[in-house]
Amino acid sequence: MLNTKFFEEMSSKLNEAVTSGPAKDFEKNARALLAQGFAKLDLVSREEYEVLEQRLAKLEARLAALEAQK
């Protein structure tokens, strides 16, 4: 039978190595770089986009109704 304690120890050591190693530093640096890049862009949140989308749909409906009156 396989020794499950051995695999648990190996798993915990690998997780510790990943969280404290260069991969974690790279992830932090990449996130910071992406956040800085996105901050420079003129982006809107999902909520703002959905509100504007609803307003546009209402305006299109009103425009169609006004055109139908002619």
N, C-alpha and C positions, 0 to 999 in steps of 0.2 A: 504494500500500500504506500501511496505517496505521503510524505510528511507535510501536512497542511500548515504546521507552524513555520516550517522553512519558507513556504511560499508566501505566507502572511508577512514574515520578516523581510523577505526580498521585495515584496510589494511596497511595504512602508518605507524601506530604504530608497527605492526608486522614486517614490512620490516625494520624499524629502529632497532627493538630489534634483529633481525637476523644479521644485518650488524654490530652491535656494541657489540654483545654478545659473549659468549664463542664459539659459532659455527664458527664465523669469525676467532677468534684466532686459533681454531683447524685447519681450512682450511689453514691459513697462515703457521702454523707450519708443517702441512702435506706436503704442496707444497715445503717448504724449505728442509724438510727431503728427499723428492723424488728427488728434484733437486740435492742435495748433493750426493745421491746414484747413480743417472744417470751420474753425472760428473766423478765418479770413474770408470764407465764402459767404455770399449773401443767401443763406438758406432759411427756409421757414419750417416750423414744426408741423407735425402731422395734423394736429388740431387746427392750426391756422389754415392749412391747405384744404381741409375738409369744410371749414366754414366758408372759405372763398369759393369752393366748388358748389356748395349749396346756394350761395348768393348768385353765382353765375347761372345756375339752372333756373332760379326764379326770374332773373332778368331775361333770359331767353324765352321763358314762357310768356312773360309780359310783352315782349317784343312781338312774339308770334300772335298774341291776342290783338295787339294794336294794328298789326299788318292785316289781320283778318277783318278788322273793322272798315278798312278802306274800300 
